[in-house]
Amino acid sequence: MKSEDLYIRLVDPAGKRQPVITSHRVHDRDRFLEAQRDTHERKAKGADVRSVEVATEADYRKAHNYKVI
């Protein structure tokens, strides 16, 4: 199995909190995304509900204030 980097953005559908972008090393991209959606969209309740979106490495770097060399 070949691993790949995957960046996801968790967005508050109510707009009360800032989006969070995280980095993950995954073996099966589709399976990982489905697990994240199950956790954050279907099983979460109330204010814990988040929309799961695929982000880019550039989005991740910008959100974490990486300096451009």
C-alpha positions as CSV (number, residue, x, y, z in Angstrom):
1,M,0.0,0.0,0.0
2,K,1.2,3.4,-0.9
3,S,0.6,6.3,1.6
4,E,-0.4,9.8,0.6
5,D,-0.9,13.1,2.4
6,L,-4.5,14.3,2.7
7,Y,-5.6,17.7,3.9
8,I,-9.1,18.2,5.3
9,R,-11.0,21.3,6.3
10,L,-13.6,21.0,9.1
11,V,-16.2,23.8,8.7
12,D,-18.8,24.8,11.2
13,P,-22.1,25.0,9.2
14,A,-23.5,27.6,11.6
15,G,-20.5,29.8,10.9
16,K,-19.7,30.4,14.6
17,R,-16.2,28.9,14.6
18,Q,-13.3,29.2,12.2
19,P,-12.5,26.4,9.8
20,V,-9.8,24.0,10.9
21,I,-7.4,22.4,8.3
22,T,-5.5,19.3,9.3
23,S,-3.0,17.0,7.6
24,H,-3.1,13.2,7.6
25,R,-1.0,10.4,6.1
26,V,-3.5,7.9,4.8
27,H,-3.4,4.5,2.9
28,D,-7.0,4.7,1.6
29,R,-8.2,8.2,0.9
30,D,-11.9,7.4,0.3
31,R,-12.1,5.2,3.4
32,F,-10.5,7.9,5.5
33,L,-12.8,10.6,4.2
34,E,-15.9,8.4,4.8
35,A,-14.8,7.8,8.4
36,Q,-14.2,11.5,9.0
37,R,-17.7,12.3,7.5
38,D,-19.2,9.7,9.7
39,T,-17.6,11.1,12.8
40,H,-18.1,14.8,12.1
41,E,-21.3,15.0,10.1
42,R,-23.5,12.0,11.0
43,K,-22.6,11.0,14.6
44,A,-21.8,14.5,16.0
45,K,-24.6,16.3,17.8
46,G,-25.4,20.0,18.3
47,A,-22.5,22.4,18.1
48,D,-20.0,19.6,17.4
49,V,-21.3,19.1,13.8
50,R,-18.7,20.0,11.1
51,S,-18.7,19.7,7.4
52,V,-15.7,17.8,6.0
53,E,-14.1,19.1,2.9
54,V,-10.9,18.2,1.0
55,A,-8.3,21.0,1.2
56,T,-4.9,21.6,-0.5
57,E,-1.4,21.7,0.9
58,A,-1.4,25.4,0.1
59,D,-4.5,25.9,2.2
60,Y,-2.9,24.0,5.1
61,R,0.3,26.0,4.9
62,K,-1.6,29.3,4.8
63,A,-3.7,28.3,7.8
64,H,-0.7,27.3,9.8
65,N,1.4,30.4,8.9
66,Y,4.2,28.7,7.1
67,K,6.7,31.1,5.7
68,V,7.5,31.0,2.0
69,I,11.2,30.5,1.4
